[in-house]
């Protein structure tokens, strides 16, 4: 019940005299609370200010990172193998639609209320509907302008809004030239809809040298340099790419551009406030000039057609790789912007992921006889003129019958030169057995001397390290403690049995033989001033070398590769030293080999070809199948040397 | 009685009340007022323009009869040449239409030409525009391309009852899908950030990296016709400089525009015909 107010003159308020002890308690209470508040404020200001400042910055600033474009990859003559191409998209800056979203939200809310709808969505749901409605309107405009029927992915939109609001939202990607031209003209300059150009990888020669060049995949954006400020800020990254295979992977750090970006202050709702606090322009990555020669590479791949195999050509002096072809291959453009599941499955089913040049392991077959010859000559087991065997087509070694699979099977008595030319197995069984008498490890030691037991170290990821130069210790280790038999040596002498080498390894081997040295370091980087490589000499006398190289030339004139002397494959003015091989893998397909170098009098280019046969168990000879491929490569090389060749200057189909 | 201080503050209070009232006025009313103001002001500007034309007329009247006769003879020669060109153009157009029909190609955008006198010029750092003496009374539409003998002039930005505002090609608000002479790849032309009295320039984006140009060896820039607004092959200007863009994907370049843009007296508005493929309506 209210107390009656005493009569007071107008304009005067009631006042109390004296102090009420009950009220005094509240004075102290309020003073105490104020003191506490002041102390808290002082504590926050004096001791926690830096923490609060950091929190304020973290909450109010966002960092956007834009990866720099990748560097280009060229062939040795400056032709673009991998570059960047613009990929036009029409993007919508959600960041600029704050007011529109809000207006739409109000309209939707009012509509629900006006209809007295009992199932009123939550505020979040209505905001989501409002955003989708607004974005759909913009998409409708784009569809009308382009004559498309693109649809809105509401989930993606919602995710983008929540996680990447400051980045442009892509409405339609991969616009054609006329489409982006249409939008350029029809979109107002200040519209939140804009044409957006992103960089994607471009491989002008499509499938050419696919395994060597490699491909890239999208990533969530590169990391900026350490001195790029704002490491502690919430960071949004534009998608970048990283090398997944080949040179793209091997030289990823070099090809990657320098990340740029900007730091923006944002409103409490997350919308960007201009201008940026900090801005850095992305810088393109470094270019890479490879040693590949597009003309030779194209020739090699065309000659391989749809067969499985590999072709390698090396500059004998520098070790620069002119050709590194592996088939079957794949179209690098299929990886842009990403490889579809169907295409990935197709590549897998065809066995096209394998780079047969550096990871294909095959018995070298008769091409290994060059190494057997060198080992036998150097160990003293053989002289060039020794007629060490009388080939009658078969011989019994260690209780097993070994046959001569080359020629008619009756080579008779042969010297080393003729044996190489005719690729007589019986001769090389005997040569191998003679080394075996000296030491069962002679052949393996010579193989190791030529670095055939280890990866070449070429600048490619995935080069196999499982090549095999067998010896007694290896067999004991890998074959259940089994001992080394003379038959193993005989098999090894003709490049069969346990021997497994890569086409690249054999290319390096024949380049080394051409230079008279034991090692060739291959490289895929072109250096116009690269010096000639110098390694340990093979250590053959002139007679010994003449016998081997002469035999190799005879091979291409009258021997197992005499097809190269026919008008279809003959290269006037070019003397070729080569050796064929037909490797047999029990139960599997044969492998046709051919290794060679040219010109014989001044070796400059070495070529190795390995082609898998079509049908398991069916003979697939190196002379008929592999040597013509090498001849075509050499023909183009010779024509280029003679300036009688029109180089490819633009991509093929 | 109000305190003296309030009396002194009365003007400020009034201004404040007016400002608040203006803020509370609905946007539709504001827009109506603005348009009304423009329409009311238009006759004054148009009259000034007519007076200016009259001045020009009397200035020309001072020429001697001999000068006029000579000019007439020259004009007759030029007209004869034009007449021939018109006949050739009609033949080519007929042939073009026949081929279109034969190949079942869609009809190319057609335009009606509407010549208009320039009434006012308004050049600033923010925009560069002309006001012309034709508007909805001649069927002009917003967005219609405007050309002159020198090439692209700009686009119609606003259309009023008897006048229209043309945003010049030098204005940053104008963007055109362009091509370089001898090249089919579309690039983006946009008006530059031009000073009020300086030479007009524009910029191009998305230039392919193999494009070279310099002041000594400029490249001609034309409309591409791909944008759906401007017909193809109208001259825009000269590409006089290029430099790599920041992302390394393209080049950007500077375009020198026709200096005559600042002194145009007459322009032609290309009014799209109803049958033509209309560009998409304005974005939301």
Interface residues (C-beta under 8 A of the other chain):
Chain A: X66 X68 X69 X84 X85 X86 X100 X134 X137 X138 X141 X144 X145 X177 X178 X180 X181 X182 X184 X185 X186 X187 X188 X189 X190 X191 X193 X195 X197 X199 X257 X260 X281 X282 X284
Chain B: X172 X173 X174 X175 X176 X177 X185 X186 X188 X190 X206 X224 X226 X227 X228 X229 X230 X246 X247 X248 X249 X250 X279 X280 X281 X282 X283 X284
